[in-house]
Amino acid sequence: MSNLGNPKKWRFTWEAQSHSPNLRLFLFDSQTKPSVQCTNLNVQLNLSQSHLLVSWLKEEEEVSLRVPIPQVLIDSEAPVSLRALDDHIEAKLVLLLPVDHPIVSSFEVMLDSSENGDNASSFDVAKPLVMDTDLKSLSLMEGGVHFYCRNCSTRLTKSPIRKFMEMPSIDWREVADNWFGACCCSFGGISEKLVTRFANSYRCAKGVCLLNLTTVLLCKDDLVACKLHNGTHEYQPGLDFASDSGLSEDMLSSQERTDDLCEKLSSIHLKNNSVSTSVLVNKEEASGNEIFSALPVSVFSDTETSVPRCCVHTSDHVQNHFDEHSQSNVPETCPVDQNTSRLLANQKLFLNGFLGNVFMTKSYNLSMDIDWVEFVCPNCLSTLGACPFDHSGAPIDGAVRFFKCYISTCSSAGGSGDLFRKYSLERMFTNQLLENAKDELSFRTLVRDLKTKSPLVQIILLNPNSWCCSGYCLDTASAADSGLKLGLLPVIKVNFSDCGESAASQLRAHEDWTARNLGDVVCMFAAQVDELIRSLSSAKDMLPSSYNFLQGLPLSSLPR
């Protein structure tokens, strides 16, 4: 009874559905039973001050709550329904247009622009995550872009990055199916030439940033004090390479002999466990005394280049069919063995989808020969991304994948100059979940640990087009927060089950559930999944307890 007269103990949540002209309000307090304790309910709609006044009688004394109304188009002539239930008070308002109607969206953009001018929009979190927008915005930044740790504002890059490119898609076989048919080598040399050109578009070069929807890929040479190491295995290039190959130190360090160096290396084969190894050398690295970073190809077996529904790409199939013009377009890569012209090992792995989006990757896009290791901030040790290593502890491609939700493009994270301010772990996960649901036609997902492959959480997508906002009620006597602007934010409704809380005997049930329901299986780092589970558990508090479960599973939401 003590909370009945304290408005700030009462929580409100507005909720709307796409294509539905209704706005529903939940008013609740964990210690109150409105159906018994709240009598003579009354509601008044005050559109001029954008709030709803709800009142009732408590022991012959009137109690009033002021609830801010989000910026929507409300039908002022329609009656407002109000009822008291066991654990909440529910009100319904009628809208002139659904919240996702284009006219409403345009109205919100104009209103927000007039109020905020050129400052950071208060509705940035409602804007969709679009990779093309990021690519354009980053490319237009004058003087280049520095990247910072979002947690402690530590600068991560040595010098501004000025060249930005979209990361090639790992789903290239599905995209190119109409060109090549069921097999990517259907047209022989023509298809091999296109595949080789496509593989060469995946290059981690100094000064170049590759982007996809969730990650930013940067070369280790662009990062401040970056030492890539896998656990206790810190990558140290082979210092005996020059002496074993018969090359002098002068030849390795001479800028003028770069071409001679590549030509000399074309006849070199490293012997490792009696296996002949071909090497591709980057001219830029050779001129910078980093010739030891060349990656051996035969470390990865030919079977690694096979994927479901496609032929095996061995060295006899993947050949270089560049003409003189195409050679001039890719001067950085110098093929050592002109007869076989093998692709770099990391390019072969990329073609098989093993170096794609590590933030959330499909189970069939993981390779047993790649060890993904989390990359942390050198200052605060918070997670920033990940990088791939082979079994010897050497980095696969010398690149770090930064997750956009953990970095910023200015020292003041979340400010108007931060191009990644609208990214969060939850939004990135939601966007990937919706994309997978559309591609796989599955609304059930099992998330596994990327390292151990053990199940972590089950997700059932219930409603991908919901809108809501939440907060605490205001006192009618106080003028504080009278100008509060509230906006509905897009969310998805999900059921979830924390597999970590399940007994070992129940883990088999999770596997059976996935197989029985044709669920999608994805892999993520355990730390990110733990953070998602905490967000899902916290979001349950946005609704009264009677809405916390559906069909025996917790019901929650995530921002979209």
C-alpha positions as CSV (number, residue, x, y, z in Angstrom):
1,M,0.0,0.0,0.0
2,S,3.0,2.3,0.5
3,N,3.6,2.6,-3.2
4,L,0.0,3.5,-4.1
5,G,0.7,7.2,-3.4
6,N,4.2,7.3,-4.8
7,P,4.0,7.9,-8.5
8,K,7.8,7.3,-9.1
9,K,7.4,3.8,-7.9
10,W,5.0,3.1,-10.7
11,R,6.4,2.0,-14.1
12,F,4.8,2.6,-17.5
13,T,5.4,0.9,-20.8
14,W,3.8,2.0,-24.1
15,E,3.5,-0.7,-26.7
16,A,2.3,-0.7,-30.3
17,Q,2.4,-3.1,-33.2
18,S,3.2,-2.5,-36.9
19,H,0.1,-2.1,-39.1
20,S,-2.1,-1.7,-36.0
21,P,-3.7,1.7,-35.1
22,N,-3.6,1.1,-31.4
23,L,-1.3,2.3,-28.6
24,R,-1.4,0.3,-25.4
25,L,-0.3,1.4,-21.9
26,F,0.8,-0.8,-19.1
27,L,0.9,0.8,-15.6
28,F,2.3,-1.5,-12.8
29,D,3.9,-1.7,-9.5
30,S,5.3,-5.0,-8.1
31,Q,3.7,-4.5,-4.7
32,T,0.2,-3.4,-5.8
33,K,-2.8,-5.4,-6.9
34,P,-4.8,-2.8,-8.9
35,S,-8.0,-4.9,-9.3
36,V,-8.4,-4.8,-5.5
37,Q,-6.6,-1.7,-4.4
38,C,-7.4,0.8,-7.2
39,T,-11.1,1.8,-7.3
40,N,-12.9,4.4,-9.4
41,L,-10.3,4.5,-12.2
42,N,-10.4,7.7,-14.3
43,V,-8.2,8.8,-17.2
44,Q,-7.7,12.2,-18.9
45,L,-5.9,12.8,-22.1
46,N,-3.9,16.1,-22.3
47,L,-2.4,16.3,-25.8
48,S,-1.2,19.9,-25.4
49,Q,1.2,18.8,-22.7
50,S,1.7,15.3,-24.1
51,H,0.7,13.3,-21.1
52,L,-2.0,11.0,-19.8
53,L,-3.5,11.6,-16.3
54,V,-4.6,8.4,-14.5
55,S,-6.3,8.6,-11.1
56,W,-8.1,6.3,-8.7
57,L,-9.3,6.2,-5.1
58,K,-7.2,4.7,-2.3
59,E,-9.0,4.6,1.0
60,E,-11.2,7.5,0.0
61,E,-8.1,9.5,-1.0
62,E,-7.4,10.3,-4.7
63,V,-4.1,9.3,-6.2
64,S,-3.0,10.6,-9.6
65,L,-0.2,9.6,-12.0
66,R,1.1,11.5,-14.9
67,V,2.3,9.4,-17.8
68,P,4.3,11.0,-20.8
69,I,2.9,10.2,-24.2
70,P,5.3,9.2,-27.0
71,Q,5.3,11.2,-30.2
72,V,2.5,9.5,-32.2
73,L,-0.6,10.7,-34.0
74,I,-3.4,10.1,-31.6
75,D,-7.1,10.3,-32.5
76,S,-8.3,12.8,-29.8
77,E,-12.0,12.1,-30.6
78,A,-11.7,8.4,-29.8
79,P,-12.4,7.3,-26.3
80,V,-9.6,6.0,-24.1
81,S,-10.3,2.6,-22.6
82,L,-9.1,1.8,-19.0
83,R,-9.2,-1.3,-16.8
84,A,-7.6,-2.6,-13.7
85,L,-6.1,-6.1,-13.7
86,D,-4.4,-8.2,-11.0
87,D,-0.9,-6.9,-11.6
88,H,-1.3,-3.8,-13.8
89,I,-3.6,-1.1,-15.1
90,E,-4.1,-1.1,-18.9
91,A,-5.1,1.8,-21.1
92,K,-5.7,1.8,-24.9
93,L,-5.5,4.8,-27.2
94,V,-6.6,4.9,-30.8
95,L,-4.1,6.2,-33.4
96,L,-4.8,8.0,-36.6
97,L,-2.0,6.0,-38.4
98,P,0.1,3.0,-37.4
99,V,3.4,3.9,-35.8
100,D,5.4,2.5,-38.8
101,H,3.4,4.4,-41.4
102,P,5.7,6.4,-43.8
103,I,3.9,9.6,-43.0
104,V,4.5,9.2,-39.3
105,S,8.2,8.4,-39.9
106,S,8.5,11.6,-42.0
107,F,6.8,13.6,-39.4
108,E,9.2,12.4,-36.7
109,V,12.2,13.2,-38.8
110,M,11.0,16.7,-39.5
111,L,10.1,17.3,-35.8
112,D,13.4,15.9,-34.6
113,S,15.4,17.9,-37.1
114,S,13.7,21.2,-36.1
115,E,14.3,20.6,-32.4
116,N,17.9,19.3,-32.6
117,G,19.3,21.0,-35.6
118,D,22.7,19.6,-36.5
119,N,23.2,17.9,-33.1
120,A,23.0,14.3,-32.5
121,S,19.5,13.1,-33.0
122,S,17.6,11.7,-30.0
123,F,16.1,9.2,-32.3
124,D,19.4,7.8,-33.6
125,V,18.7,4.5,-31.9
126,A,15.5,4.2,-34.0
127,K,17.4,4.6,-37.3
128,P,18.2,1.3,-39.1
129,L,21.7,-0.1,-39.2
130,V,22.7,0.3,-42.9
131,M,26.3,-0.6,-44.0
132,D,26.1,1.6,-47.1
133,T,25.4,4.6,-44.9
134,D,28.4,3.8,-42.7
135,L,30.6,3.4,-45.8
136,K,29.5,6.7,-47.3
137,S,29.8,8.6,-44.0
138,L,33.3,7.3,-43.2
139,S,34.5,8.1,-46.7
140,L,33.3,11.7,-46.5
141,M,35.2,12.4,-43.2
142,E,37.8,15.0,-43.9
143,G,41.3,14.1,-42.9
144,G,40.4,10.4,-42.4
145,V,39.0,8.6,-39.4
146,H,40.6,7.4,-36.1
147,F,39.0,4.6,-34.2
148,Y,38.7,4.6,-30.4
149,C,37.7,2.2,-27.6
150,R,34.2,3.1,-26.7
151,N,34.7,2.1,-23.0
152,C,37.8,4.2,-22.2
153,S,38.3,6.4,-25.3
154,T,41.8,5.0,-26.0
155,R,42.8,5.7,-29.6
156,L,43.4,2.5,-31.5
157,T,44.8,3.6,-34.8
158,K,48.3,5.1,-35.5
159,S,47.1,7.4,-38.2
160,P,43.8,8.4,-39.8
161,I,42.2,5.8,-42.1
162,R,41.2,7.3,-45.4
163,K,40.2,4.4,-47.6
164,F,37.1,2.4,-46.8
165,M,35.7,-0.6,-48.8
166,E,32.9,-3.0,-48.4
167,M,34.0,-6.5,-47.3
168,P,33.3,-9.1,-50.0
169,S,30.4,-11.4,-49.2
170,I,31.1,-14.9,-47.9
171,D,27.8,-15.9,-49.5
172,W,29.3,-15.4,-53.0
173,R,28.4,-18.8,-54.2
174,E,24.7,-18.3,-53.6
175,V,24.8,-14.8,-55.1
176,A,26.7,-16.2,-58.2
177,D,24.5,-19.2,-58.6
178,N,22.8,-17.8,-61.7
179,W,26.2,-17.2,-63.3
180,F,27.9,-20.5,-62.5
181,G,25.0,-22.9,-61.9
182,A,25.1,-25.4,-59.1
183,C,29.0,-25.6,-59.3
184,C,31.2,-22.5,-59.2
185,C,33.4,-24.0,-61.9
186,S,30.7,-24.7,-64.4
187,F,32.3,-22.5,-67.1
188,G,35.8,-23.6,-66.6
189,G,38.4,-20.9,-67.0
190,I,36.0,-18.1,-67.1
191,S,34.5,-18.9,-63.7
192,E,37.9,-19.6,-62.2
193,K,39.1,-16.2,-63.4
194,L,36.1,-14.5,-61.8
195,V,36.6,-16.4,-58.6
196,T,40.3,-15.5,-58.4
197,R,39.5,-11.9,-59.0
198,F,36.9,-12.0,-56.3
199,A,39.3,-13.7,-53.9
200,N,41.9,-10.9,-54.6
201,S,39.3,-8.3,-53.5
202,Y,39.8,-9.7,-50.0
203,R,43.1,-8.2,-49.0
204,C,44.0,-6.8,-45.6
205,A,46.2,-3.9,-46.6
206,K,47.7,-1.2,-44.6
207,G,45.7,2.0,-44.7
208,V,42.5,0.2,-45.9
209,C,39.4,-0.5,-43.8
210,L,37.0,-3.2,-44.8
211,L,33.4,-3.0,-43.5
212,N,30.4,-5.2,-43.1
213,L,27.3,-4.7,-41.1
214,T,28.7,-5.6,-37.7
215,T,32.5,-5.4,-38.0
216,V,35.4,-3.1,-39.0
217,L,38.5,-5.0,-40.4
218,L,41.8,-3.2,-39.9
219,C,45.4,-4.3,-40.6
220,K,47.5,-4.8,-37.6
221,D,50.1,-2.3,-39.0
222,D,47.5,0.4,-38.6
223,L,47.0,-0.2,-34.9
224,V,48.9,1.3,-32.0
225,A,51.2,-1.2,-30.3
226,C,49.4,-4.2,-31.7
227,K,50.9,-7.6,-31.0
228,L,48.7,-10.4,-32.2
229,H,49.2,-13.5,-30.1
230,N,47.0,-16.5,-29.4
231,G,47.2,-17.3,-25.7
232,T,50.8,-18.2,-25.0
233,H,51.7,-18.4,-28.7
234,E,52.8,-15.0,-29.7
235,Y,53.4,-14.7,-33.5
236,Q,57.0,-14.2,-34.3
237,P,57.9,-14.4,-38.0
238,G,60.5,-17.0,-39.0
239,L,63.9,-15.3,-38.7
240,D,65.7,-18.0,-40.7
241,F,63.7,-17.3,-43.9
242,A,66.3,-15.0,-45.5
243,S,69.2,-17.3,-44.8
244,D,67.4,-20.5,-45.9
245,S,66.3,-18.9,-49.2
246,G,69.7,-17.5,-50.0
247,L,68.6,-13.9,-49.8
248,S,70.8,-11.2,-48.3
249,E,69.6,-8.6,-45.8
250,D,70.3,-5.9,-48.4
251,M,67.9,-7.6,-50.8
252,L,65.2,-7.9,-48.2
253,S,65.5,-4.2,-47.3
254,S,66.0,-2.6,-50.7
255,Q,63.1,-0.7,-52.1
256,E,64.7,-0.7,-55.5
257,R,64.9,-4.5,-55.7
258,T,61.3,-5.3,-54.8
259,D,60.6,-6.7,-58.2
260,D,63.8,-8.8,-58.2
261,L,62.8,-10.1,-54.8
262,C,59.4,-11.3,-56.0
263,E,61.0,-12.9,-59.0
264,K,63.7,-14.5,-56.9
265,L,61.0,-15.9,-54.5
266,S,59.1,-17.5,-57.4
267,S,61.6,-20.3,-57.4
268,I,61.6,-20.8,-53.6
269,H,59.8,-23.7,-51.9
270,L,59.9,-23.9,-48.2
271,K,60.1,-27.4,-46.8
272,N,58.0,-28.1,-43.8
273,N,57.5,-31.7,-42.8
274,S,58.4,-32.8,-46.3
275,V,55.5,-30.8,-47.7
276,S,56.2,-28.4,-50.5
277,T,54.9,-24.9,-49.7
278,S,54.1,-22.2,-52.2
279,V,54.1,-18.6,-50.9
280,L,52.5,-15.4,-52.1
281,V,54.4,-12.2,-51.2
282,N,53.0,-8.7,-50.9
283,K,55.2,-6.2,-52.6
284,E,54.4,-3.5,-50.2
285,E,55.3,-5.7,-47.3
286,A,58.5,-6.8,-49.0
287,S,59.7,-3.2,-49.4
288,G,58.9,-2.6,-45.8
289,N,61.1,-5.4,-44.4
290,E,58.0,-7.4,-43.6
291,I,58.7,-10.2,-46.0
292,F,58.4,-12.7,-43.2
293,S,54.6,-12.1,-43.0
294,A,54.1,-14.1,-46.2
295,L,51.7,-17.0,-45.5
296,P,52.3,-20.5,-46.6
297,V,49.5,-22.1,-48.6
298,S,50.0,-25.7,-47.9
299,V,49.4,-25.2,-44.2
300,F,45.7,-25.6,-45.1
301,S,44.8,-28.9,-46.8
302,D,43.0,-29.0,-50.1
303,T,39.9,-30.5,-48.3
304,E,39.4,-27.2,-46.6
305,T,38.5,-25.6,-49.8
306,S,35.5,-27.8,-50.2
307,V,32.0,-26.6,-49.1
308,P,28.6,-28.2,-49.2
309,R,27.0,-28.3,-52.7
310,C,30.3,-27.3,-54.4
311,C,33.3,-29.0,-55.9
312,V,36.7,-29.2,-54.3
313,H,39.0,-26.3,-55.2
314,T,42.5,-27.6,-55.4
315,S,45.5,-25.9,-56.9
316,D,44.7,-27.5,-60.3
317,H,41.3,-25.8,-60.3
318,V,42.0,-22.4,-58.8
319,Q,44.4,-20.9,-61.4
320,N,45.3,-17.4,-62.4
321,H,43.7,-16.3,-65.6
322,F,44.4,-12.6,-65.4
323,D,45.3,-10.8,-68.6
324,E,47.8,-8.0,-68.6
325,H,45.1,-5.4,-67.8
326,S,43.8,-7.3,-64.8
327,Q,47.4,-7.8,-63.5
328,S,47.8,-4.1,-63.5
329,N,44.8,-3.7,-61.3
330,V,46.3,-5.8,-58.5
331,P,49.9,-4.8,-58.4
332,E,50.3,-5.4,-54.6
333,T,50.2,-9.2,-54.9
334,C,53.2,-10.9,-56.6
335,P,52.6,-14.7,-57.3
336,V,55.6,-16.7,-56.4
337,D,55.0,-19.7,-58.5
338,Q,53.8,-18.6,-61.9
339,N,52.9,-22.1,-63.0
340,T,50.4,-22.8,-60.3
341,S,49.5,-19.3,-59.1
342,R,47.8,-20.5,-56.0
343,L,45.7,-18.2,-54.0
344,L,46.9,-17.0,-50.6
345,A,45.8,-19.3,-47.8
346,N,43.6,-16.6,-46.2
347,Q,42.0,-16.1,-49.6
348,K,41.1,-19.8,-49.8
349,L,39.7,-19.6,-46.3
350,F,37.7,-16.6,-47.3
351,L,36.2,-18.2,-50.4
352,N,35.0,-21.0,-48.1
353,G,33.3,-18.6,-45.8
354,F,35.7,-19.2,-42.9
355,L,36.8,-15.5,-42.5
356,G,33.4,-13.9,-42.6
357,N,31.3,-12.2,-39.9
358,V,32.7,-13.6,-36.6
359,F,30.2,-11.5,-34.6
360,M,27.6,-14.1,-35.4
361,T,28.6,-16.9,-37.7
362,K,26.8,-19.9,-39.0
363,S,28.1,-23.2,-37.7
364,Y,29.1,-24.4,-41.2
365,N,31.2,-21.3,-41.6
366,L,33.6,-22.4,-38.9
367,S,36.8,-24.3,-39.6
368,M,38.6,-26.6,-37.1
369,D,41.9,-25.1,-38.4
370,I,41.0,-21.5,-37.3
371,D,41.2,-20.4,-33.7
372,W,39.2,-17.2,-33.2
373,V,40.6,-15.2,-30.3
374,E,39.0,-12.1,-28.7
375,F,40.9,-8.9,-29.1
376,V,40.9,-6.6,-26.1
377,C,41.7,-2.9,-25.6
378,P,45.3,-2.4,-24.6
379,N,44.2,0.1,-21.9
380,C,41.0,-1.1,-20.2
381,L,41.1,-4.8,-21.4
382,S,37.5,-4.6,-22.6
383,T,36.6,-6.7,-25.6
384,L,36.8,-4.9,-28.9
385,G,36.6,-7.7,-31.5
386,A,38.4,-10.8,-32.6
387,C,41.2,-12.1,-34.9
388,P,41.9,-15.5,-36.5
389,F,44.9,-17.7,-35.8
390,D,46.2,-21.0,-37.0
391,H,47.2,-23.9,-34.8
392,S,50.8,-22.6,-34.6
393,G,49.6,-19.3,-33.1
394,A,50.3,-17.3,-36.2
395,P,47.6,-14.8,-37.4
396,I,45.8,-15.9,-40.5
397,D,45.6,-12.6,-42.3
398,G,47.2,-10.1,-39.9
399,A,43.8,-8.3,-39.4
400,V,41.7,-7.5,-36.5
401,R,37.8,-7.5,-36.7
402,F,36.5,-4.8,-34.5
403,F,32.8,-5.0,-33.5
404,K,31.1,-1.7,-34.2
405,C,29.3,-1.8,-30.8
406,Y,32.6,-1.6,-29.0
407,I,34.4,1.2,-30.9
408,S,33.7,4.8,-31.8
409,T,35.0,7.2,-34.4
410,C,35.7,10.0,-32.0
411,S,37.0,10.3,-28.5
412,S,33.6,11.2,-27.1
413,A,31.7,7.9,-27.6
414,G,28.0,8.5,-28.4
415,G,28.5,12.1,-29.4
416,S,27.5,13.8,-32.6
417,G,30.8,13.0,-34.2
418,D,30.6,9.2,-33.5
419,L,29.4,7.5,-36.6
420,F,28.8,4.3,-34.7
421,R,26.7,5.8,-31.9
422,K,23.6,3.9,-33.0
423,Y,25.3,0.5,-32.7
424,S,24.8,-1.7,-29.7
425,L,25.3,-5.3,-29.1
426,E,21.6,-5.9,-28.9
427,R,20.8,-4.1,-32.1
428,M,23.6,-5.9,-34.0
429,F,22.4,-9.3,-32.7
430,T,18.8,-8.4,-33.6
431,N,19.6,-7.4,-37.1
432,Q,21.6,-10.6,-37.7
433,L,18.8,-12.6,-36.2
434,L,16.2,-11.1,-38.6
435,E,18.5,-11.5,-41.6
436,N,19.1,-15.1,-40.8
437,A,15.3,-15.7,-40.2
438,K,14.6,-14.2,-43.7
439,D,17.3,-16.3,-45.4
440,E,16.7,-19.5,-43.6
441,L,12.9,-19.2,-43.2
442,S,13.4,-20.2,-39.5
443,F,12.2,-18.3,-36.4
444,R,14.0,-20.6,-34.0
445,T,17.7,-20.1,-33.3
446,L,20.2,-22.0,-31.1
447,V,23.3,-19.9,-30.2
448,R,26.4,-21.9,-29.5
449,D,29.7,-21.0,-27.9
450,L,32.1,-20.2,-30.8
451,K,34.9,-22.1,-29.1
452,T,33.4,-25.0,-27.3
453,K,30.3,-25.4,-29.5
454,S,28.1,-25.9,-26.4
455,P,24.6,-24.4,-26.5
456,L,24.2,-21.1,-24.7
457,V,20.8,-19.7,-25.5
458,Q,17.6,-20.6,-27.4
459,I,15.8,-17.8,-29.2
460,I,12.2,-18.0,-30.7
461,L,11.3,-14.9,-32.8
462,L,7.7,-14.0,-32.0
463,N,7.2,-10.5,-33.5
464,P,9.8,-8.7,-35.5
465,N,7.7,-5.5,-35.8
466,S,6.9,-4.2,-32.3
467,W,7.4,-0.7,-30.8
468,C,7.7,0.3,-27.2
469,C,9.2,2.7,-24.7
470,S,9.3,2.6,-20.9
471,G,9.9,4.7,-17.8
472,Y,8.6,5.8,-14.5
473,C,5.5,7.9,-13.8
474,L,5.6,11.6,-12.9
475,D,4.1,13.5,-10.0
476,T,1.2,15.7,-11.0
477,A,2.2,18.5,-8.6
478,S,5.8,18.8,-10.0
479,A,6.6,20.7,-13.1
480,A,9.8,18.8,-13.6
481,D,10.2,16.9,-16.8
482,S,7.0,18.5,-18.2
483,G,8.9,18.9,-21.5
484,L,10.0,15.3,-21.7
485,K,10.1,14.0,-25.3
486,L,9.3,10.4,-25.6
487,G,9.7,8.3,-28.7
488,L,8.6,4.7,-29.5
489,L,11.6,2.5,-30.4
490,P,11.5,-0.6,-32.7
491,V,11.9,-3.9,-30.9
492,I,11.5,-7.6,-31.5
493,K,9.5,-9.9,-29.2
494,V,11.2,-13.2,-28.4
495,N,11.0,-16.2,-26.2
496,F,14.4,-17.2,-24.8
497,S,15.9,-20.0,-22.7
498,D,19.2,-19.8,-21.0
499,C,20.9,-23.1,-21.8
500,G,23.7,-22.3,-19.2
501,E,21.1,-22.8,-16.4
502,S,20.1,-26.2,-17.8
503,A,21.4,-29.4,-16.3
504,A,23.8,-31.5,-18.3
505,S,20.9,-34.0,-18.9
506,Q,18.9,-31.3,-20.6
507,L,21.5,-30.3,-23.1
508,R,20.4,-33.2,-25.3
509,A,16.9,-31.7,-25.2
510,H,18.2,-28.5,-26.7
511,E,19.8,-30.4,-29.6
512,D,16.6,-32.3,-30.2
513,W,14.6,-29.1,-30.1
514,T,16.8,-27.6,-32.8
515,A,16.6,-30.6,-35.0
516,R,12.8,-31.1,-34.5
517,N,12.0,-27.5,-35.2
518,L,14.5,-27.1,-38.1
519,G,16.1,-24.3,-36.1
520,D,19.0,-22.2,-37.2
521,V,22.4,-22.7,-35.5
522,V,24.8,-19.8,-35.0
523,C,28.0,-19.3,-33.0
524,M,29.1,-16.3,-30.9
525,F,31.6,-15.6,-28.2
526,A,30.4,-16.6,-24.8
527,A,31.0,-13.2,-23.3
528,Q,28.7,-11.5,-25.8
529,V,26.0,-14.1,-25.3
530,D,26.2,-13.6,-21.5
531,E,25.7,-9.9,-22.1
532,L,22.7,-10.6,-24.3
533,I,21.1,-12.9,-21.7
534,R,21.5,-10.1,-19.1
535,S,19.7,-7.7,-21.5
536,L,16.9,-10.1,-22.2
537,S,16.4,-10.7,-18.5
538,S,16.4,-7.0,-17.8
539,A,13.9,-6.3,-20.6
540,K,11.4,-8.6,-18.9
541,D,10.9,-5.9,-16.2
542,M,9.4,-3.6,-18.9
543,L,6.1,-5.5,-18.6
544,P,4.1,-6.7,-15.7
545,S,4.7,-10.2,-14.3
546,S,1.7,-11.7,-16.2
547,Y,3.5,-10.9,-19.4
548,N,6.9,-12.4,-18.4
549,F,6.3,-15.9,-19.8
550,L,4.7,-17.5,-22.8
551,Q,4.3,-21.2,-23.3
552,G,6.6,-21.9,-20.3
553,L,9.5,-19.8,-21.7
554,P,10.6,-16.3,-20.6
555,L,9.1,-13.5,-22.8
556,S,11.3,-10.5,-23.5
557,S,12.4,-8.0,-26.2
558,L,15.5,-6.6,-27.9
559,P,16.0,-3.3,-29.6
560,R,15.8,-3.5,-33.4
